[in-house]
Structure formats: structure tokens, C-alpha cells
Amino acid sequence: MTARAALVPGLAAAGAAAIIAACLIGSTPLPLGRVLAALVGAASPGDTLVVWSIRLPRALAAFVVGAALGLSGAALQGLLRNPLAEPGVLGVSASASLAATFALYYGLVAVSPWALPAAAIIGALAATALIAFAAIHTRSVVTLILIGVGLSSFSGAAMSMLMNFAPNPFSLSDMINWMLGSVANRSFDDIALAAPFMAAGGGVLLAARRGLSALTLGEEAASGMGLDLRRQRILIVLGAGLATGGAVALAGAIGFVGIVAPHIVRPFVGHDPARSLVPSALLAGLVLVFADMGVRIMPTTNELKLGVVAALIGAPAFVWIAVQRRAGHE
């Protein structure tokens, strides 16, 4: 089996192993035998509760969030033909975070625990609808990027205003915690609410992947080969919006993983954006599981947020990618 053929199975196996490894780690470490017994329902009630109610949902949440962001990042990089593109470039992440912050500000979470993820998904869908509308009425990819930047800036300013007028320190703390991103205390119910949106978005992106290969030749050449550029943009924007919205609804704002994972994968798939989608999703999921494991074992008084760790890892990688890209053009 060639390295390219082994990439997806290898990453999938590594992801499964990382999720199991995440179930071993906690305030009370569990041996592998007890974790495996808990997974098949042959352990004590205490072990089963810890694994199935706390550790496994958290690890799965980190993996599916990373997979959604990695898949979206790879698709957007293929569409925009820019390795620095990522899910936040279209303003979907910021809009989802704004809607969630709005729900926190007005205390909607006290009415229903589903208010926060539902608000994030609604915000993501609203932004996706706006960007999709723009994709229908413009032929310029640059225009889409500028609209996304404007949407992100507006959402960031609105979130800052809400935090500035927070009615009490508890609301402000909840808003900040959401903005920092975390999968702590996530349950299977939380995953079930966001999963349909991430799955739908991923399905749309995978269905549109062949057009990404044609776009590597340029828009004019791709159009000459019969690719409907407008339809391709709408599908990628819609898919990325749904997947990113589901990810933000589950974990809050987590950046950079959507940039770094596709960049690492690209050389192993011959720089074909269509072939990079699935490996990028698996690698990004793997990275977030390991990052969350690091969060849990760090000897800090307060648990560091996953979004902070992702930024600490991803920001230097982002700078390195930008420098490499500039060097390649000189």
C-alpha cells in the first residue's frame, strides 16, 4: 500500500486510538483494560459512568469539531486557491459566536439548555445565507472574501459591545468562556444537536469536491471544462457554513486548525484539493483530541480553554505558512 493510499486509513486509526487514549486521562487515570471494559459495558458502574458520560463525549466532541473545521478549511482553500483561507474567512464562525453571545446576554440559556447551541446554529445559517446570496450575485471570489471580512468585523464589534454592557460578572464570564472555545462538559445530547448540521455540511462539501480539482487550473480553464462556477461557490459556501456552524454550536470559537491541517495534508495528496478533504478532516480531528488531552493534563489551577491551546499551536503555524507562501513567490 502506497503512502497516499494509507493516509486515510492511518489517520482514521490514529483518531480512534486518540479517542480511546483520551478516555484514560482524567483526575483519576484509568488503565486501558478498565476503559475497554467500560466501552463494552463490562465494567463497574463508576467506570462506565466516567467513560460514557464524561470522557468519551468530550473526546468525540473534540474530534468531530476538528473534523468539521478541517474539512471546511480544505474546501475553502481549494475554492479560493489560497492556503491561508479557513472557516472564519467567510464570517460564519464570528456570526455563530455573536448569536451565542446574544443568547448568553439575554439569559436565554436559563430558559432552555438548548438555547446556546441553537442560537449559534441560527447565527451560522444566517451568515451562510448571506454569503450564499452574495455568491449567486457576484463572479468575484475577492468580493466574497471582503464580505466575509466585513461580517467578521461587524460580529466582533457587536460581541465586544455585548460584553461591554454585560449585566453582571457571571454573564460576562459565560461570554468570555464561550469565545475561548471548549469541549468540557459536553454530552452526547450536545453532539446529537450539532451533528446533523456538521454532517449535512460535510456531505455537501464532499459532493462538490470534484469541482475543486478543476479550479486548480484557474477559473477560466475550469469554466471551459464545463464547471458551473456559481454553483460550485454556492455549494462550498453552504457546506462550510453548515459544518462550521455546527462546530461553533458544540465547542464555541476555535481557530487555526482549519488552516494548518489542510496545509500538512496537501503534499501527501499531490496538492489535489479534492483528495485533501477527508485527510484534512481526520487530521484536524486528531489534532484537537490531542490538544484537549493537553488541556486536561496541564498543571494549572483553572483549566486552559481548548480554543486558546489551538491558537497557541496554530498561530505560529499560520505565520510559517504565510512566510513559506511568500518565499515561494519570490
Secondary structure, DSSP 4 states (H G I P E B T S, - for coil): --HHHHHHHHHHHHHHHHHHHHHH-SSS---HHHHHHHHTT-S-HHHHHHIIIIIHHHHHHHHHHHHHHHHHHHHHHHHHT-TT--GGGGTHHHHHHHHHHHHHHTTHHHH-TTHHHHHHHHHHHHHHHHHHHHHHH---HHHHHHHHHHHHHHHHHHHHHHHHT-SSHHHHHHHHHHHH---TT--HHHHHHHHHHHHHHHHHHHHTHHHHHHHTT-HHHHHHTT--HHHHHHHHHHHHHHHHHHHHHHH----SHHHHHHHHHGGGGTT-HHHHHHHHHHHHHHHHHHHHHHHHHS--SSPPPHHHHHHHHHHHHHHHHHHHHHHHH-
